[in-house]
Amino acid sequence: MTDAPATPVSRASASGAPFDLPLRLPDALRGPVEEAITRAVAGRWAERLWARDAALWSDDAGVQERIAHRLGWLDAPDAFAERAAELTAFGLGAASEGFGRALVCGMGGSSLAPEVLARSFPMSEHGIAVSVLDSTDPAAVRRATYEAGPETSLYLIASKSGTTTETLAFLAHFWERAEAVHGRAPQSRAGEHFVAITDPGRSLEAIPDTDAFRSVFLNPEDVGGRYSALTYVGLVPAALLGLDLDELLRDARLMAERCRAADAANPGVWLGATLAALARRGRDKLTFVIEPELVSLGAWLEQLIAESTGKQGTGVIPVDGEPLGDPAVYGTDRVFLRLGRFTGDAWQTATDASLEALAAAGHPVIDLGLEDGEWLGGEFFRWEFATAICGAALGIDPFDEPNVTESKDNTRRVLEAFAQNGTLPVDPPLAEAGRLRLFGDAPLRLSEPATDLVSELRRHLARARPKGYLALHAYLHATPERDAALRDLQRLLRDGTGRAVTLGYGPRFLHSTGQLHKGGTPSGCFLQLVAQHPIDLPIPGRDETFGVLIDAQALGDFASLESHDLPVVRLDLSGDPDAGLAELRAALEQALS
């Protein structure tokens, strides 16, 4: 069942001036949303945020002190505008010296903004190609090594803490290859191919050999990783791409100025308050409908929202990339947000009819259109501001990530066991069929086992909670064919269960949505997809290989989910994951029939 048809919201601001919001809401949700926006305006939340009033999020003095050291992103558009010329010169210098590619080696907040920029803008004729490595799958590392060889590539080692396990493994790998080409110390020129983006002090000290690096960019310490798109994290890759940094930051400054508005027209206030109000009333599955030119922004938004709001048993669950379906396949936990370019007085897009049908069926729809002259710089800032407001409305700290270390700690324990025993600790599979092997959590292992793999899948999916969501965690090397197969599984599970289905590649999602899975609303049901590694790759100076590392990360997160009493299974797709995915699809079709 859905609510009455959604209609636009039009009301007066606190000052009495009329304005329209791009919201189509059913009558049952109109009042709560208007009340949330009015509360934020009457409480001067925008003014308090700009004044760094940490009491906006918590009454606890210790929490307030921590939050006060995480609000530097508010200054980024202005502060980094002063460094645009320096960064532009850095990018032009790299291109003129013959560098043909830059590879960002980072995770989560250190990799997602560069990926958005690289995919959303055409590379300037004065720039060089930029790509991202944020997977420890040995096939992904080999591919990145092939595309960004040490002869003419720059490696951007990006880590706020300086201790990110994956980033340091990438550094060890590429440093060894650069030394093989450019010689070893003291005459080595290998360091000229490396750039660090990190925080000063301990973070910088934790990254080996930075004294030999070509450049070191030190970010403000009061900017958290997922709020760092408009700092060196995003701007160094943007400079290498040859993008117009003045324009990018001007766009951000214009949005920042709009977010100073004291009334409900403030784009960060109404959006953040709306998302929180809808989530509090069960509409917590924020489903993105992003037009093609901005589609890569979805993964960045996913991290920002999930990691910021998914804690203390609440949160907004972002659903990125799920194909649009008929209104009948959706439950009453959805809100749809369309993001794209607004042309003239109409959207002029192919998704209009689908969204009209969803609104007519009673689903909330938010139409977020970018006017002429607006682009990514503004969107980065709008969403950072809106997420901070959403956190205030939900009564949580949107700048911490209390559950992120759980999987890291579990992974460390798994690797310690590997160092002692030479093998990873794995329970026997509960079922096998063809290439597939299924491993279950404690409730499945300790209950009466099913007779076959399809029955085990059916038994697992039956544990999905009312108004819950399913999550596909693919610890696989991403390829276009694999993306398509996984999106097909996402659609199949959505249509077969009526539940939202999220999809993330591991281990990158551990640095984004992983916080939400463990700390947010305890309603997830998880399917881990892993594969064997016929051709593995060593990590210089480490006991484990890249294949062992990614397997340990999957096992570590499995243990973390299990410890929160969240239903989870692991499916080994064999050494041929594409064939394994095809077999899994057939098995899921049977399980859902």
Secondary structure, 3 states (H helix, E strand, C coil): CCCCCCEEEEEECCCCCEEEEEEEECHHHHHHHHHHHHHHHHCCHHHHHHCCCHHHCCCCHHHHHHHHCCCHHHHHHHHHHCCHHHHHHHHHHHHHCCCCEEEEECCHHHCHHHHHHHHHCCCCCCCCEEEEECCCCHHHHHHHHHHCCCCCEEEEEECCCCCCHHHHHHHHHHHHHHHHHHCCCCCCCHHHHEEEEECCCHHHHHCCCHHHCCEEEECCCCCCHHHCCCCHHHHHHHHHHCCCHHHHHHHHHHHHHHCCCCCCCCHHHHHHHHHHHHHHCCCCEEEEEECHHHCCHHHHHHHHHHHHHCECCECCEEECCCCCCCHHHCCCCEEEEEEEECECCECCCCCHHHHHHHHHCCCCEEEEEECCCCCHHHHHHHHHHHHHHHHHHHCCCCCCCCCHHHHHHHHHHHHHHHHHHCCCCCCCCCEEECCEEEEECHHHHHCCCCCCHHHHHHHHHCCCCCCCEEEEEECCCCCHHHHHHHHHHHHHHHHHHCCEEEEEECCHHHHCCHHHHHHCCCCEEEEEEECCCCCCCECCCCCCEHHHHHHHHHHHHHHHHHHCCCCEEEEECCCCHHHHHHHHHHHHHHHHC
